[in-house]
Amino acid sequence: MSNQTEDRGSNRSQRPDNREFRTFIGEDWGERPPGPARSDVADFTQSRRHKLGAQFHGQRLVIPAGELRVRSNDTDYRFRAHSAFAHLTGLGGELEPNAVLVLHPVEGEQTHEAVLYFHPRTPRTSEEFWADSRYGEFWVGARPSLEEMSTMTGIRTDHIENLPDALAKDLGQVHIAAITEADTKIDAQIRELRQRENLTEGQVLDEKLREATSELRLRKDAWEIAEIQKAVDITAQGFEDMIAALPRAVEHWRGERVLEGAFAARAREEGNGLGYDTIAAAGNHANTLHWIVNDGQVKDGELVLIDAGAEVDSLYTADITRTLPVNGTFSPEQATVYNAVLEACEASLAKANEPGAKFRELHEAAMVVIARYLEEWGCLPGTAEESLAPDGQYHRRWMPHGTSHHLGLDVHDCAQARRDMYLDAVLEPGMVFTIEPGLYFREDDEKIPAWLRGIGVRIEDDILVTEDGARRLSESIPRTIPAVEEWMRAATHRRS
């Protein structure tokens, strides 16, 4: 019975299996084009690996890219490498499923030698060339050779078949620290090796490596900053496309999807795709923080909150939110809420520019503004000062999320970093994060004045800390009411 089940994968086609065909399909192919040059990021990744290795003297570090995940039967989700692997190898796009970066301990200042284990291209005379839907060139395109991958990344390469022996070498004298839950096969190999050698510190070492690879990304180098700026610039184009699509969105029964689709097209055309699922939340949907269903109507006179970010081929992403009046003009009530949120944004950025400011203080600065306006509008049970106290926090009913998070390879980057390295850390040059306060007044909220109900506003920018202070990478995307309204008028003129 089990053999019958396994055979069902060949239901759709009959594969030739005679010797003459195998010879025929492997013959008379032209020369391959020249291989890749050394990538621009290779020098940066070498420095990153050195910084990581310096924290793990004498230990073998295992960083898998991850594995393909089945979406439906014999189709997979698009591959996206684990962020630690992408950061340390420079491999973005859809390279390289099932690859593993290993930092082998060595004596000396360098501390480790990096080896990239992966499944290289096979000759055209092999059966894999035409018959293997996972690795075959006919199915997924020409894979790099060992030499080509080494040239591109600046990392010594080896066949993935040799990984088990490499992991087992000197085990006991050498301990393994691994990024787990990225590749189930690698996890199983490491568990077996640890059990065989009775190594009991594995979980502690793995946790330390997760922290270290996350904290390594807290300060971006020049190459990373340029990639994030590229993602922001593509995102700005995507917002232009969504504004241009607003008339069609108003006419469509699922107008939010019209906006989502307009942005997705730009992100995929100019980059790798979306950094995260787009939020296109019109009207009261803006008050659901992670509204990604995007199946609602877009109505004249309402606001639409759009939270979107393009991911570039290197896998770095932007994260931008703008709240737009569907008809191009804010009503007085909408403008009042919008300007309160905008003032909170400015207060947070001003705090970021203070010498010695800590990351957590960005949120605190924004909340002072938010609480003050909520008191003014009669929403709080007491004063703003009482609400800001630890045993108050009533303003968080209308601003329940944080104001900032780090940004980079992940939209919420560096998430495994320790608290003292992230939330309680002093801001340093190279840090990239968001500032994104909001106010969310649900239609059915009876604790607020009627004029506020149904209005949801968030404004989000991407911020870089430099030697001269913090600045918005997203400065080119309009954010004040006059600039937003002019932006939308200009888009209307372009459409006509």
N, C-alpha and C positions, 0 to 999 in steps of 0.2 A: 504493500500500500504506500509506504513512504517513497519508494522509487517512482511510483506513478505520480506522486505529488511533485517530486523534483523534476520530472520530465515535462511538466506542464509549461515550463518557461519556454519551450521550443514549439509551442502550438502555432505561433504566428508565421513562422517561416521554416523552410527546409534548407539546412546548411550543407553545401557540397562537401564531400569528405573523401573524394578520390585523389590519388597522388598527382594525376595530371593537372587537376584544377589548382592544387596547392602550388605546384611549380609555375603554372601560368600566371596566377595572381601576384606572385612575387617577382616577376620578370619585367625588365624594360621600364624602369622608372628613372626619371631624370635626376640630375644632381640636386641636392637640397640647397636652399638659399643659405647665405652666410649666417652664422649663429649670432647671438646677442653680444653686445658690448657690455663692459662693466657698467652697472647701473649707478646713477648719481648718489643713491642712498647708501651704497656699499661702505663708504668710509665712515658714515655716521653709525651704521649698525655695528661695525667693528668696535667703535668706542662704547656703544651701549652694552655689548657683550662683555667687554673688559670691566666695566663698572659693576655689572651683575656678578661676574666671576669672582671679583675681589671680595665679595661678601660670603663666598662659599668655598674657601680653600680646602682642597683635598676631596671635594664632593663632586659626583657626576650629576649634572643637571640635564633633565630630560624635558623638552618642550615640544609636544606634538602639535601639528597643524590642525588636527581634527580629522574626522571622517565624514564621508557623504552620508546624508540621512535620507531614508526612503520617504518620499512624499505620498506615492500611491503605486502599489504593486511594483513595477519595474522602472518607475521614474523617481528621480531624486530631487530634493531641494537644491537650488543653486548653492555651490560651496562658498563658505566664508570662513577663512582661517581664524583660529584662536588669536586674540589680539596680542598676546605675549609672543607668539610665533611670528606674526607679521611684523611686530616692532623690532625683533631681534634678527630677522632675516631680510626684511624689506620686501618680502613677497606679498603682493596684494592681488587684486582681481580675483580670479578663481584658481590660483596656484597655491599650494599643491596639496590636494587631498591625500591623507595618509602619510605625508612626509613627517619627519621627526628631526628636530634640531637637538643635538647632544653637545654639551660642553664637557669635554673630558678633562679631568684634572691633570696638570703637568707641573713640574718643578720650575720655579723661576718667577719673574715679575709678571709674566703674562697670565699665570695661574691656570688657564684652561686653553685647550684647543677645540675649536668648533668644527663639528662635522655634520653635514646635512645628509640624512638618509632619506632616499625617495625611490620611486619606481621610474627608472629612466626609459627612454624610447628604445624599442627593440628593432632589429632589422626588418626590412620589408619582406624578407623570406620567411619570417616567423608566422605562426598561426595567429598570435596576438594582433599582429598588424591589421588583419581584416576581420577577425572573428570575436575579439574581446570587446564587449560594449562598455566596459569600465575603463580600459587603458588603450584599446586599439586605435591606431591612427585614423582608420576609416570612420570611426565612431566619434572620437573626441578631438581629432586633430593631432598633429605631430607634437609629441612631448619632447622636452629638452633631453639631450644626452647628459651624462655625468659631467663631461668637460664643459658643455655649454652652461649648465647650471652653476658650476664653479666659477666660470668667467663672469657671469652676470652678478652673482651674489658676493664674490670674493671669499667664499667659504669652501673648504674641502668637502667633497661629496663622496658618497658611497651608496651602494645598492641597499635598499631596505631589507633585502634578505639577510644581510650581514648584521643587522641591528641586534638580534638576540645575543649573539656572541659578544658584541661590543658592550652591551649592558652588563653581561655576566663577568667581564674581565675584572679580576682582582676584587670581586665583590666580597665584602667582609672587611678588607682593608679600606676599600672605598665604599662610601655610602651613596645612595641615590636619593636625590630630591627631584620630584616630578610635578608637572602641571597635570592634574588628574581631571577626569570627567570630560576630556576633549576627545579621546580615542579609546574605545572600550578594549580593543585588542592590546594596546600598549599598557593600559591599566592592568589587564590580566597578566601580561608578561612580568610586570614589575611586582605584582602581588606574589606570583609564583617564586620569583627570585628571592624576595624578602623572606618568604616562608622557608625556603630551602636553606637559607643561611641564618635563619632565626634572627633577622634584623627587626627590631621592635620600634625604632625611632622614625619610621617612614612617615607616619601621619604628621608628626611635628615638623619634619623637614619639608614636606609638601606644602604645609601651611606657610612656612617661612618663605618658600619660593614664590607662592602666590602673592604674598605681601610684597616681596622684593620686586617682582616683575611689574606689579601695579605701581609701586612707589617710584620705580625707574621712569615712569611716564609723567610724573607730576610736573616736571620742568621740561618743556619741549625744546628741542634743538632747532637750528635755523631751517633745516629741511622740513621738519614737521610743521613749523609755523607757516611756511610757504604753502604746504599742502592744505592746511586748514583754511588759509586765505583763499586758495583756489576753490575749495568747497563752498565757502561763503559767497564768492562771486557767482558761482553757478546757481546757488540758492537764490541770490538776488534776481537772476534771470528768470528762475522759476516763479517767483512772486509776480514778476511782470506778466508772465504767461497766465497766471491765475486771474489777475486783474482784467486782462484782455478777455478771459473766458467768462467773466461775471454775467454779461447779458444772456449768454446761452445757459448759464447755470440758473438764472432766475426763471427761464422758460421751461427748464427740465424738471421732471417730477422728482428726480434725485440730484438736485443741483450740487450738493456737497461732493458727489462723485465726479461731477464735471471738473470741479476745482482740483480734486485729488488727482485725477487723470492728467490734467494739464501740467501739474508739477512733476508727476512721475515720468512723463515723456521727456521733459527737459533733463531731469536727473539721470535718466538712463542714456540719453543721447550724448550728454557732455561728461558724464562721470560713470561710476560703476552702478549707480542706482540710488535707492533711498537709504539714508542713514538710520531711519526708523519709520514706522508707519505714520503717514501724514494725518494730522488732525485738521479737518476742515469742518468746523463746528459753527453752524449758523443759528442765530437766535438763542433760545434757551439751551441748545446743545452745548454752547460755550461754557456752560456751568457744570458740565461733566468733564473732569480734568483730562481723562484719557479717552476722549470720544474719537474712536477710529472706525466706527461703523460707517459713518459718512453716507447715510442713506436718506438724509433729510432734504427738505426744500430750502432754497435760498430766496428770502423774500425782501422785496423793496421796503426800505425803512428800518431794517434790522442790521445788526452787526454780524460779521463773520470772523471768527477767531481762527487763524491759520497758523499751525505749528508744524514747520517742515524743515528738512535738512537734506541736502544732497551729499552723497558719499562719493568721493573721487576714487580713482582706480587703486590708489595706495591704501584705501579703506579709511582714510580720515574723513570726518563728517563735520558739517555745520549743524547748527541748531538755532533756528530763528522763529520768533513768533511776532506776527503783526495782527492787530485787530482792525478790520476795515469796515466802513459804512457801505453797505451793498449799493446804495444809490449815489455814493460818492461824497455825501455830506453828512457830518455828525449832527444829530439832534442836540439840543441844549443838555438834555439829561445824559445822553451818551458822552458828550464832550466833558461833562463834569466828572464822570467816573474815569474816563480816559486820562484826563489831565492829572487826576490824583495818582493813578498808576504810573504815569510818566514821571511825576515828581519823586515817587519812590525809587524809580530806576536811577534818576540823577543822584539821589541821596546815597544809594548803594555804590555808584561809580565814584562819587566824591570820597567815600570812605576808603575805597580801594586805592585812592591816590594819597592817602595819609601814610607817612612813614611808619613802619611797624604794624600796620593794620593786619589783623588776622582774618582768615577766611570766614569764620563764623560771624564776624562783625558786619559782613556785607548784608546778611539777612536781618540782623538787628537794626541796621540803619534804615532799611526799607520798611520794617514793621513800625518804626516810630511814625513815619508818614502815614502809613495805612491806618493805624489806630487813631491818629489825630483826625483824619477825615471821617472815619466811622463814628467817632464821638460827635463831630459837627453835624452829621446827618441823622443823629438820634438812633443809631443802631446798637450802641453798647449799653449794658446795664449800669455802667458807671462812667468814670473818666478814662481817657486814653492811658494815663499814667497807671491807673489801677489795672487796666487790661494788660499792659506790658509787663507787669509783675509776674514772676513765675507761677504764682497761685491764681492768676487771672487768665490771660490768654484768650479772652472772649473774641478778640478780633480774628482769631484763627478760624472761626466759623466761616469767614468769607475769604480767607487766604490760607488754605490748609497745607500747602506744599512749601518746600524750601525755596529760597530766592536764587540759589546758585548751585552749580555742580561743575566739576572739571569736565573738559571736553577734549576729544582727540580721536583715537581709534575706536573708542566706544562713545556713544552719545553721553552716557554717564561714565566717563573714563575714571580710571584709577580707583575703582569702587572697593578693591580689597586692601587699600592702604590703611595703615593704622590711624586712629583718631588724631594722635599728636602730629602726624604727617599730613593730615588732610584738614579736618574741621578746625582743629586748634592751631594750625600752622600759620606762621607769618607769611604773607604774600611775598613771592620772590620772582625775579625776572624769568621769563619762560613759561610761567603758569598761564594756562588758557582755561577760561571758565565762562559760564553764562551768568547774566543778571536778568531775572525774569519774574518780577513780582506780578501779581494779578489781583483782581477783585471779582468775585463770582456771586451773583445775586439770583438765586433760583426763582422761578415764577411762583412757586408755592411757599415761599419763605414769608411767614407772617410776622417775623421779628423786625422787618425793615419797612420803610415807607414804600407806598405803592409805586412811586416813580422810579424806584431802583429795580423793581422785579423784572426778571428776564434779561437783564444786562450782564454780560460777562466780558471782561477785558483782561488780556495779558499782553505784555510787551517784553520781548526777549532779544537780547543782543549777546554777541560773542566777544569776550574781552581778553586782551593780551596784556600781561604785565611786562613792562620794559624797564630798563635802567632809569628812564625818565618818567616813569609812572604808568598807570593803566590807561589803555585806549581801546576803543571799539573797533574790532575788525570789520564789523557790519555797519560802519558809519555811512556807507553809500545807500543803505536801505532806509527810506524816509520813515520818520517816527513821530514828529510833532504833528498836531492836527493840520496846520496850514500846509506842511510839506506832504502829508498823506493825501489830502484833498487835491492838491496840485498834481501829485503823482497819478492819481486816478483820472483826473481830467486829461492829462497828457496821454494816458493809455487809451482813453476814449477817442481822442483825436487821431491817434495812430490807427485805431480800428476803422475809422471813417476814411 
